[in-house]
């Protein structure tokens, strides 16, 4: 089913709201303000002290399922202001340095947003790294920059979401606002059914996946203690470069191997085939590079997890690309899967 105008407006607002790891509150408020009136009395929406968001329906029921996406994005952080007034930066997450050169950015200062342009400071002969980049805020007086900007201020992209050919969406933050969006839509679809007999279902928008700590997955899963965790993330679609098998518009990507619970992933494959939903396979020989492993460990007990990803072209740049058809297919698959899940447990 095509995304509704209401859902598309939510997705655009979510993509447009800055939120690098450590600065997620504004994006979580967008999600809360979207879910609360649509769930009404059928659901409970909570923000914790870390700025994780958890929305739950049918809390007394079993099994307990958590659909977990991460709301934080890549970005930069100011480390110093040099004698010329140039901001020197380090990475938040793993942005592709060369894709940042020439980008207009916003510096999140205590006095409000301050614009700037990223440029290359270091040796132009080697491949650019974030340490080679600086930000020009336009001021002639370096002391004015130093009065406004402090080390630790976050830097985000000023790019706005827009629609390209075939209705594909490009903009910042699709990783992993796409996964959070899918979790919210599946939760709303389950709530709309009005059944009191389904599983307890939580949509979790967690913080700091892009950082090294997986703090959001750890704190939310240790609190929820679900039976099954479905990690919703994005995966790099390299169909234009030939670097991988993932294709934009090819449908949800279901992981196999590693920490993935194989019986659950096989159930997803079988259901996708039954519903004739195009889908793709991601082999996970070692770590998944997502919140999956931390979430399973800290959920405790007999918790198991699986990983479903949405294709994302130009991943970890200021202009990532989604195909709405991939979102629609992922929502369709997981909405049905959640309804069938008690048969598996």
C-alpha positions as a printed Julia matrix, in Angstrom:
345×3 Matrix{Float64}:
  0.0     0.0     0.0
  1.44    3.44   -0.94
  2.46    5.7     1.9
 -0.27    8.12    2.96
  0.24   11.87    2.69
  0.29   11.96    6.49
  3.05    9.35    6.66
  5.09   11.1     3.96
  4.86   14.42    5.8
  6.11   12.69    8.95
  9.01   11.09    7.07
 10.04   14.42    5.52
  9.94   16.18    8.89
 11.92   13.37   10.48
 14.58   13.5     7.74
 14.81   17.29    8.02
 15.32   17.37   11.8
 19.0    17.31   12.86
 20.03   14.7    15.4
 23.61   13.42   15.44
 24.56   10.99   18.2
 24.25   12.94   21.44
 21.8    15.55   20.09
 18.7    13.46   19.41
 16.03   15.22   21.52
 14.5    17.36   18.75
 13.97   14.35   16.48
 12.44   12.34   19.33
  9.95   15.15   19.96
  8.9    14.96   16.29
  8.23   11.24   16.72
  6.39   11.69   20.02
  4.19   14.44   18.58
  3.34   12.18   15.63
  2.56    9.03   17.61
  0.69   10.33   20.66
 -2.45   11.64   18.9
 -2.57    8.71   16.48
 -2.25    6.02   19.13
 -4.58    7.73   21.58
 -5.47    5.56   24.55
 -4.38    2.38   22.75
 -0.69    3.11   23.28
  1.85    4.49   25.69
  4.66    6.77   24.46
  7.58    7.55   26.76
 10.85    9.47   26.52
 13.5     8.4    29.02
 16.33   10.42   30.55
 18.7     9.42   27.76
 16.2    10.66   25.11
 15.27    7.17   23.94
 11.64    6.92   22.83
  9.54    3.8    23.47
  5.95    3.47   22.21
  4.06    0.34   23.3
  0.67   -1.28   22.7
 -0.83   -4.29   24.53
  1.76   -4.2    27.38
  0.36   -7.17   29.36
  0.51   -9.58   26.44
  3.09  -12.15   25.37
  5.35  -12.5    23.45
  7.02   -9.11   23.74
  8.38   -7.72   20.48
 10.63   -4.67   20.06
 11.0    -3.0    16.67
 14.2    -1.01   17.15
 15.57    1.74   14.91
 18.14    4.37   15.81
 17.26    8.04   15.56
 20.81    9.4    15.72
 22.68   10.31   12.57
 26.21   11.02   11.47
 27.59   14.53   11.9
 30.61   16.5    13.03
 31.77   18.09   16.28
 33.89   21.2    16.71
 37.21   20.43   18.4
 38.84   23.87   18.16
 38.78   27.28   16.47
 42.13   28.13   14.92
 43.85   31.53   14.64
 42.08   32.25   11.34
 38.63   31.52   12.76
 38.41   28.17   11.0
 36.5    25.48   12.86
 38.39   22.19   13.11
 36.23   19.15   13.57
 36.07   15.45   14.34
 33.52   12.94   13.13
 30.35   11.85   14.9
 29.72    8.4    13.5
 31.44    7.65   10.22
 30.7    10.34    7.6
 32.47   10.08    4.25
 34.86   13.0     4.42
 35.1    13.69    0.67
 31.32   13.99    0.41
 31.37   16.86    2.93
 33.62   19.25    1.0
 31.6    22.25   -0.2
 28.56   21.38    1.91
 26.67   24.13    3.73
 26.35   23.18    7.4
 24.76   24.4    10.63
 26.82   24.75   13.79
 24.67   24.24   16.89
 25.94   26.95   19.26
 24.5    28.13   22.57
 23.32   31.27   20.76
 21.54   29.33   18.0
 22.44   27.96   14.59
 25.47   29.39   12.82
 26.01   28.69    9.14
 29.25   27.61    7.52
 30.85   25.89    4.52
 33.1    22.84    4.73
 36.41   23.09    2.91
 39.64   21.17    2.72
 42.46   22.46    4.92
 45.01   19.67    4.56
 47.02   18.1     1.75
 44.92   17.92   -1.42
 46.92   15.05   -2.89
 45.71   12.32   -0.52
 42.23   11.02    0.13
 40.44   13.42    2.44
 39.8    12.53    6.05
 37.67   14.48    8.51
 40.87   15.75   10.18
 41.69   17.5     6.87
 38.45   19.53    6.9
 37.61   22.95    8.25
 34.49   25.08    8.4
 34.4    28.7     7.21
 31.65   30.64    9.03
 32.22   33.77    6.94
 33.37   36.16    9.68
 36.32   38.47    8.92
 37.26   38.64   12.61
 38.47   35.27   14.01
 37.65   36.48   17.52
 33.98   36.75   16.57
 33.98   33.06   15.67
 35.66   32.22   18.97
 33.03   34.19   20.89
 30.21   32.26   19.24
 31.56   28.72   18.89
 32.86   26.35   21.57
 34.56   22.97   21.34
 31.86   20.33   21.6
 29.34   22.2    19.43
 27.67   19.86   16.95
 27.67   20.38   13.19
 24.88   19.08   10.94
 24.08   19.3     7.24
 21.86   22.11    5.98
 20.54   19.93    3.12
 16.75   19.49    2.97
 14.8    16.41    1.8
 13.51   16.51   -1.77
 11.97   14.16   -4.3
 13.93   12.99   -7.34
 13.12   10.74  -10.27
 10.68    7.85   -9.76
  9.61    9.47   -6.49
 12.82    8.59   -4.7
 13.69   10.69   -1.67
 17.08   12.26   -1.08
 18.27   14.13    1.96
 20.09   13.84    5.26
 19.38   11.33    8.0
 17.76    8.47    6.11
 20.15    6.33    8.18
 18.34    5.51   10.3
 15.23    7.63   10.27
 13.95    5.13    7.69
 14.08    2.32   10.25
 12.38    4.45   12.91
  9.71    5.42   10.38
  8.99    1.77    9.56
  8.77    0.86   13.26
  6.23    3.65   13.83
  4.09    2.64   10.84
  4.01   -1.03   11.87
  3.03   -0.05   15.42
  0.22    2.19   14.16
 -1.05   -0.52   11.82
 -1.13   -3.04   14.68
 -2.91   -0.54   16.94
 -5.48    0.22   14.22
 -6.52   -3.44   14.12
 -7.95   -2.94   17.6
 -7.28   -6.51   18.69
 -6.49   -7.16   22.34
 -5.05  -10.58   21.52
 -1.86   -9.72   19.64
  1.63   -9.6    21.1
  2.95   -6.76   23.2
  4.59   -4.54   20.6
  7.04   -1.66   21.12
  8.45    0.73   18.56
 11.81    1.91   19.89
 13.65    4.98   18.6
 17.0     4.73   20.32
 20.02    6.98   20.59
 23.73    6.64   19.82
 24.0     3.74   17.42
 26.45    5.76   15.35
 28.73    6.13   18.37
 30.82    3.29   19.82
 28.68    2.63   22.9
 25.26    1.49   21.54
 23.91    3.27   24.61
 20.34    3.45   23.34
 20.05   -0.25   22.55
 21.58   -1.17   25.91
 19.36    1.04   28.04
 16.09    0.34   26.2
 16.47   -3.4    25.89
 17.57   -3.87   29.5
 14.38   -2.05   30.46
 11.93   -3.74   28.04
 13.27   -7.33   28.23
 11.61   -8.38   24.95
 11.41  -11.92   23.63
 12.21  -10.84   20.07
 14.13   -7.8    18.83
 13.75   -6.73   15.21
 16.54   -4.31   14.36
 15.51   -1.91   11.61
 18.43   -0.17    9.93
 19.58    0.81    6.47
 22.11   -0.97    4.25
 24.3     0.56    1.55
 22.8     0.15   -1.91
 25.73    0.04   -4.31
 23.76   -0.85   -7.42
 25.18    2.13   -9.34
 28.8     1.43   -8.47
 28.76   -2.36   -8.66
 30.29   -2.66   -5.2
 27.59   -4.91   -3.75
 24.41   -6.83   -4.33
 21.95   -4.56   -2.5
 19.63   -2.75   -4.89
 17.59    0.39   -4.3
 13.94   -0.54   -4.9
 14.73   -4.24   -4.42
 12.73   -4.6    -1.21
 13.65   -5.25    2.41
 17.01   -6.84    3.19
 16.8    -9.79    5.58
 20.02  -10.77    7.34
 21.28  -14.32    7.81
 24.08  -15.66   10.02
 26.07  -14.26   12.91
 23.91  -13.19   15.83
 20.72  -13.35   13.76
 18.15  -15.87   15.02
 17.93  -18.15   12.0
 14.43  -19.49   12.68
 13.09  -15.95   12.73
 14.9   -14.9     9.58
 13.65  -18.01    7.77
 10.09  -17.15    8.85
 10.58  -13.71    7.31
 11.85  -15.22    4.05
  8.89  -17.62    3.89
  6.4   -14.84    4.59
  7.94  -12.55    1.97
  7.63  -15.34   -0.58
  4.03  -16.03    0.44
  3.11  -12.35    0.09
  5.16  -12.04   -3.12
  7.2    -9.2    -1.61
 10.57   -8.71   -3.34
 13.36   -9.08   -0.82
 17.13   -9.28   -0.55
 19.63  -11.21    1.58
 22.44   -9.81    3.72
 24.95  -12.42    4.92
 26.32  -11.59    8.38
 29.46  -13.66    8.9
 30.71  -11.65   11.89
 29.25   -8.6    13.6
 26.3    -6.89   11.97
 27.59   -3.32   12.44
 24.22   -2.41   13.98
 22.59   -2.39   17.41
 21.73   -6.1    17.08
 24.42   -7.65   19.25
 24.19   -5.11   22.08
 20.4    -5.31   22.08
 20.37   -9.11   22.43
 23.0    -9.14   25.17
 21.25   -6.56   27.32
 17.7    -7.84   26.75
 18.82  -10.83   28.81
 17.12  -14.15   29.29
 16.05  -15.98   26.16
 15.84  -12.96   23.86
 16.59  -13.44   20.17
 17.06  -10.93   17.4
 16.89  -10.44   13.67
 17.93   -7.67   11.3
 15.82   -6.15    8.53
 17.37   -3.3     6.55
 16.12   -0.73    4.04
 18.28   -0.05    0.96
 20.05    3.32    1.22
 22.06    4.79   -1.63
 24.93    7.23   -0.85
 24.91    6.08    2.77
 26.81    8.19    5.35
 26.8    11.32    3.18
 24.69   14.49    3.56
 22.43   13.32    0.73
 21.3     9.72    1.19
 18.61    8.22   -1.04
 15.56    6.07   -0.28
 12.95    4.47   -2.49
  9.49    4.77   -0.85
  8.61    1.41   -2.39
 11.22   -0.22   -0.13
  9.58    1.38    2.9
  6.14    0.23    1.79
  7.3    -3.35    1.26
  9.1    -3.47    4.6
  6.03   -2.15    6.43
  3.8    -4.69    4.69
  6.12   -7.58    5.57
  6.59   -6.66    9.21
  2.94   -5.79    9.84
  1.95   -9.29    8.76
  4.93  -10.84   10.55
  3.99   -9.23   13.87
  0.47  -10.58   13.53
  1.71  -14.1    12.82
  4.46  -14.11   15.42
  2.64  -15.85   18.31
  2.66  -18.98   16.14
  6.47  -18.94   16.24
  6.77  -18.55   19.99
